[in-house]
Amino acid sequence: MNNMDVNETICHCMGVTCGEIIEAIKAGGLKTVEEVGEATAAGTGCGGCQSVIQEILDELK
Ligand code: FES
């Protein structure tokens, strides 16, 4: 996932974009999918996007 599009919706349940997730991770120093869920609600619906959230976390660390 090297070409992350900040405008891409990552979590379709909660309508959270890649950019929103990146900003939350940077602003909060988030380390886990659970923390991203608490900060943005991403991943707290069907859970289907959690692997992508993990990829974003891996990309940023
Ligand atoms: S797509 Fe993110 S929780 Fe369903």
Backbone and ligand atoms as CSV (ligand in chain L), in Angstrom:
chain,resi,resn,atom,element,x,y,z
A,1,MET,N,N,0.853,-1.201,0.000
A,1,MET,CA,C,0.000,0.000,0.000
A,1,MET,C,C,0.883,1.244,0.000
A,2,ASN,N,N,1.618,1.397,-1.049
A,2,ASN,CA,C,2.586,2.487,-1.106
A,2,ASN,C,C,2.029,3.776,-1.684
A,3,ASN,N,N,0.965,3.651,-2.439
A,3,ASN,CA,C,0.373,4.846,-3.029
A,3,ASN,C,C,-0.962,5.139,-2.363
A,4,MET,N,N,-0.888,5.608,-1.129
A,4,MET,CA,C,-2.105,5.865,-0.388
A,4,MET,C,C,-2.770,7.139,-0.878
A,5,ASP,N,N,-4.039,6.997,-1.229
A,5,ASP,CA,C,-4.831,8.143,-1.659
A,5,ASP,C,C,-5.607,8.660,-0.457
A,6,VAL,N,N,-5.261,9.876,-0.018
A,6,VAL,CA,C,-5.877,10.406,1.207
A,6,VAL,C,C,-7.384,10.587,1.068
A,7,ASN,N,N,-7.862,10.687,-0.146
A,7,ASN,CA,C,-9.299,10.893,-0.345
A,7,ASN,C,C,-10.076,9.591,-0.448
A,8,GLU,N,N,-9.340,8.490,-0.445
A,8,GLU,CA,C,-10.004,7.203,-0.564
A,8,GLU,C,C,-10.728,6.851,0.740
A,9,THR,N,N,-11.956,6.407,0.623
A,9,THR,CA,C,-12.681,5.952,1.813
A,9,THR,C,C,-12.177,4.570,2.188
A,10,ILE,N,N,-11.664,4.476,3.404
A,10,ILE,CA,C,-11.147,3.198,3.896
A,10,ILE,C,C,-12.248,2.423,4.595
A,11,CYS,N,N,-12.957,3.117,5.477
A,11,CYS,CA,C,-14.031,2.472,6.215
A,11,CYS,C,C,-15.370,2.929,5.653
A,12,HIS,N,N,-15.999,2.012,4.930
A,12,HIS,CA,C,-17.266,2.373,4.279
A,12,HIS,C,C,-18.425,2.390,5.265
A,13,CYS,N,N,-18.336,1.604,6.320
A,13,CYS,CA,C,-19.406,1.623,7.339
A,13,CYS,C,C,-19.519,3.003,7.967
A,14,MET,N,N,-18.367,3.569,8.334
A,14,MET,CA,C,-18.351,4.813,9.095
A,14,MET,C,C,-17.975,6.012,8.227
A,15,GLY,N,N,-17.667,5.778,6.969
A,15,GLY,CA,C,-17.338,6.872,6.067
A,15,GLY,C,C,-16.064,7.594,6.449
A,16,VAL,N,N,-15.026,6.837,6.760
A,16,VAL,CA,C,-13.763,7.440,7.176
A,16,VAL,C,C,-12.736,7.281,6.057
A,17,THR,N,N,-12.102,8.401,5.705
A,17,THR,CA,C,-11.134,8.371,4.616
A,17,THR,C,C,-9.737,8.015,5.114
A,18,CYS,N,N,-8.899,7.664,4.161
A,18,CYS,CA,C,-7.499,7.367,4.451
A,18,CYS,C,C,-6.833,8.562,5.133
A,19,GLY,N,N,-7.091,9.765,4.623
A,19,GLY,CA,C,-6.483,10.967,5.186
A,19,GLY,C,C,-6.883,11.194,6.632
A,20,GLU,N,N,-8.151,10.946,6.929
A,20,GLU,CA,C,-8.621,11.129,8.311
A,20,GLU,C,C,-7.923,10.150,9.251
A,21,ILE,N,N,-7.727,8.934,8.769
A,21,ILE,CA,C,-7.054,7.919,9.589
A,21,ILE,C,C,-5.590,8.309,9.797
A,22,ILE,N,N,-4.926,8.745,8.737
A,22,ILE,CA,C,-3.519,9.149,8.850
A,22,ILE,C,C,-3.373,10.305,9.835
A,23,GLU,N,N,-4.260,11.293,9.712
A,23,GLU,CA,C,-4.182,12.454,10.612
A,23,GLU,C,C,-4.388,12.032,12.064
A,24,ALA,N,N,-5.350,11.128,12.288
A,24,ALA,CA,C,-5.624,10.681,13.656
A,24,ALA,C,C,-4.425,9.925,14.221
A,25,ILE,N,N,-3.797,9.103,13.385
A,25,ILE,CA,C,-2.627,8.338,13.829
A,25,ILE,C,C,-1.494,9.295,14.197
A,26,LYS,N,N,-1.253,10.276,13.330
A,26,LYS,CA,C,-0.165,11.231,13.578
A,26,LYS,C,C,-0.465,12.101,14.796
A,27,ALA,N,N,-1.689,12.593,14.873
A,27,ALA,CA,C,-2.049,13.509,15.961
A,27,ALA,C,C,-2.037,12.812,17.313
A,28,GLY,N,N,-2.490,11.552,17.317
A,28,GLY,CA,C,-2.645,10.860,18.590
A,28,GLY,C,C,-1.548,9.868,18.902
A,29,GLY,N,N,-0.610,9.692,17.974
A,29,GLY,CA,C,0.428,8.689,18.178
A,29,GLY,C,C,-0.160,7.300,18.312
A,30,LEU,N,N,-1.187,7.021,17.507
A,30,LEU,CA,C,-1.913,5.753,17.635
A,30,LEU,C,C,-1.065,4.589,17.134
A,31,LYS,N,N,-1.227,3.457,17.811
A,31,LYS,CA,C,-0.424,2.271,17.485
A,31,LYS,C,C,-1.247,1.066,17.061
A,32,THR,N,N,-2.511,1.059,17.383
A,32,THR,CA,C,-3.313,-0.140,17.122
A,32,THR,C,C,-4.605,0.204,16.379
A,33,VAL,N,N,-5.157,-0.837,15.745
A,33,VAL,CA,C,-6.439,-0.700,15.060
A,33,VAL,C,C,-7.522,-0.251,16.047
A,34,GLU,N,N,-7.447,-0.754,17.282
A,34,GLU,CA,C,-8.436,-0.383,18.292
A,34,GLU,C,C,-8.368,1.110,18.597
A,35,GLU,N,N,-7.150,1.630,18.696
A,35,GLU,CA,C,-7.006,3.059,18.985
A,35,GLU,C,C,-7.536,3.905,17.831
A,36,VAL,N,N,-7.307,3.458,16.606
A,36,VAL,CA,C,-7.842,4.175,15.443
A,36,VAL,C,C,-9.368,4.160,15.487
A,37,GLY,N,N,-9.922,3.042,15.910
A,37,GLY,CA,C,-11.373,2.940,16.035
A,37,GLY,C,C,-11.931,3.915,17.058
A,38,GLU,N,N,-11.223,4.039,18.185
A,38,GLU,CA,C,-11.669,4.968,19.226
A,38,GLU,C,C,-11.586,6.408,18.740
A,39,ALA,N,N,-10.561,6.707,17.951
A,39,ALA,CA,C,-10.328,8.084,17.525
A,39,ALA,C,C,-11.209,8.494,16.348
A,40,THR,N,N,-11.482,7.550,15.436
A,40,THR,CA,C,-12.160,7.922,14.193
A,40,THR,C,C,-13.440,7.147,13.927
A,41,ALA,N,N,-13.681,6.099,14.673
A,41,ALA,CA,C,-14.809,5.167,14.459
A,41,ALA,C,C,-14.529,4.189,13.322
A,42,ALA,N,N,-13.451,4.400,12.587
A,42,ALA,CA,C,-13.116,3.466,11.503
A,42,ALA,C,C,-12.839,2.072,12.074
A,43,GLY,N,N,-13.432,1.071,11.456
A,43,GLY,CA,C,-13.209,-0.300,11.891
A,43,GLY,C,C,-14.166,-0.777,12.956
A,44,THR,N,N,-15.082,0.098,13.369
A,44,THR,CA,C,-15.974,-0.277,14.457
A,44,THR,C,C,-17.334,-0.774,13.968
A,45,GLY,N,N,-17.490,-0.864,12.643
A,45,GLY,CA,C,-18.735,-1.418,12.100
A,45,GLY,C,C,-18.567,-2.897,11.811
A,46,CYS,N,N,-18.479,-3.231,10.524
A,46,CYS,CA,C,-18.372,-4.647,10.136
A,46,CYS,C,C,-16.994,-5.228,10.428
A,47,GLY,N,N,-15.999,-4.344,10.574
A,47,GLY,CA,C,-14.640,-4.810,10.844
A,47,GLY,C,C,-13.856,-5.175,9.598
A,48,GLY,N,N,-14.511,-5.094,8.456
A,48,GLY,CA,C,-13.875,-5.532,7.214
A,48,GLY,C,C,-12.695,-4.690,6.771
A,49,CYS,N,N,-12.612,-3.466,7.274
A,49,CYS,CA,C,-11.529,-2.570,6.871
A,49,CYS,C,C,-10.350,-2.622,7.837
A,50,GLN,N,N,-10.441,-3.427,8.875
A,50,GLN,CA,C,-9.392,-3.397,9.899
A,50,GLN,C,C,-8.025,-3.793,9.367
A,51,SER,N,N,-8.006,-4.710,8.377
A,51,SER,CA,C,-6.706,-5.105,7.823
A,51,SER,C,C,-6.069,-3.946,7.067
A,52,VAL,N,N,-6.899,-3.113,6.451
A,52,VAL,CA,C,-6.369,-1.948,5.738
A,52,VAL,C,C,-5.877,-0.899,6.736
A,53,ILE,N,N,-6.609,-0.740,7.826
A,53,ILE,CA,C,-6.159,0.182,8.876
A,53,ILE,C,C,-4.806,-0.279,9.409
A,54,GLN,N,N,-4.657,-1.572,9.597
A,54,GLN,CA,C,-3.368,-2.110,10.057
A,54,GLN,C,C,-2.265,-1.794,9.049
A,55,GLU,N,N,-2.591,-1.900,7.764
A,55,GLU,CA,C,-1.594,-1.578,6.733
A,55,GLU,C,C,-1.164,-0.113,6.825
A,56,ILE,N,N,-2.132,0.768,7.078
A,56,ILE,CA,C,-1.803,2.193,7.214
A,56,ILE,C,C,-0.911,2.394,8.431
A,57,LEU,N,N,-1.245,1.741,9.538
A,57,LEU,CA,C,-0.402,1.831,10.745
A,57,LEU,C,C,1.013,1.352,10.443
A,58,ASP,N,N,1.113,0.237,9.730
A,58,ASP,CA,C,2.441,-0.317,9.394
A,58,ASP,C,C,3.228,0.647,8.508
A,59,GLU,N,N,2.485,1.292,7.602
A,59,GLU,CA,C,3.096,2.211,6.665
A,59,GLU,C,C,3.701,3.433,7.365
A,60,LEU,N,N,3.083,3.843,8.473
A,60,LEU,CA,C,3.464,5.083,9.132
A,60,LEU,C,C,4.473,4.909,10.257
A,61,LYS,N,N,4.694,3.684,10.681
A,61,LYS,CA,C,5.558,3.526,11.853
A,61,LYS,C,C,7.038,3.498,11.472
L,1,FES,S1,S,-15.826,-0.903,6.470
L,1,FES,FE1,FE,-14.930,-0.231,8.303
L,1,FES,S2,S,-16.083,-1.226,9.846
L,1,FES,FE2,FE,-17.065,-1.833,8.005
